[in-house]
Amino acid sequence: MVGLLGLMALLYQPATVPEGRPDPARHEVESKHMGTTFRIVLYADDAGAAKQAADAAFARVAALDGIMSDYKRDSELNRLCAAFKTAVGEPVKVGDDLFFVLFKAEQLSKASDGAFDVTVGPVVQLWRHARRTQQLPDKEELAAALAKVGYKNVELDPARQTVKLLKPGMQLDLGGIAKGYAADEALRVLREKHGISRALVAAAGDITCGDPPPGKDFWAVDIAPIARGQKPRPLRLANASVSTSGDLEQFVEIGGVRYSHIVDPKTGLGLTGRRSVTVIAPKGVTADSLTKAVMVLPADKGLSLVEATPGAAAYLAAVGPGEAVAERESERFALYRPK
């Protein structure tokens, strides 16, 4: 099981290859980054080539962690926020990766009317404390934190590749988009730098797939059940990404209310109820971030957002009384189910 997604057993028949040429072998490696375990499954001609490629992919993920982490004090993200800690100063020039992710985040924030918002850092920090202590945040502290939240207070200049935060003390949090981008980049390194296209990169609930294994047309992936009695839902993916967000594993009960680890940017509190959202998209950076927006939005608006996103599809599940599961799908989701 990988987070809220489970990879099915990869028991595939070997591909038909020219006589005398060995079939690429399956290799699987893991490494811890971004607070989770990244897993790479790839097909390569020999173990040495597989290790070299995987090491390069993990090095790329580690570099991105150093850029986008909100835990590491010296990350590029935290240095950016520190420049506006006490006052609104001059715009700060940032690197290609950070600017790209912030630009993608801004696009989704606008499309979702703020349901996705990377400026939630101040309230996320309060909510992490609330989950540890099992006490809701102090109302005054929450109001002060919410005053620093709002994607419209991030000013991006594509021509100069600069970022300006328009309120002192803002803290950006890329936890809802960075892992998807890192999985994309790991797969790109495997493909472009090492010629390995038959590969899959999994990072907790985010999976990015390249070309399928030898002799197959797809990678088989399961959506883990959210309620007792519900069966896993199989998917067939190739050159696509899938992300699942939900409170199956990460939640807290406070005052008899079940709260998710996913925070609503408008309230500053964790979402309530039991739900799960799976999004398929051409890229991990899109799938990862879309799941968070759809989790926050009402189901109809969330599905409309998915339908308006090129190549995206979604599956929504909500658990009601008696473990009853209400399921919704976008129109394109059927394309990824077994025939």
Secondary structure, 3 states (H helix, E strand, C coil): CECCEEECCCCCCCCCCCCCCCCCEEEEEEEEECCEEEEEEEEECCHHHHHHHHHHHHHHHHHHHHHHCCCCCCCHHHHHHHCCCCCCCCCEECCHHHHHHHHHHHHHHHHCCCCCCCCCHHHHHHHHHHHHHCCCCCHHHHHHHHCCCCHHHEEEECCCCEEEECCCCCCCCCCCCHHHHHHHHHHHHHHHHHCCCCEEEEECCEEEECCCCCCCCCEEEEECCCCCCCCCEEEEECCEEEEEEECCCCEEEECCEEEEEEECCCCCCEEECEEEEEEEECCHHHHHHHHHHHHHCCHHHHHHHHHCCCCCEEEEEEECHHHCEEEEECHHHHHHCCC
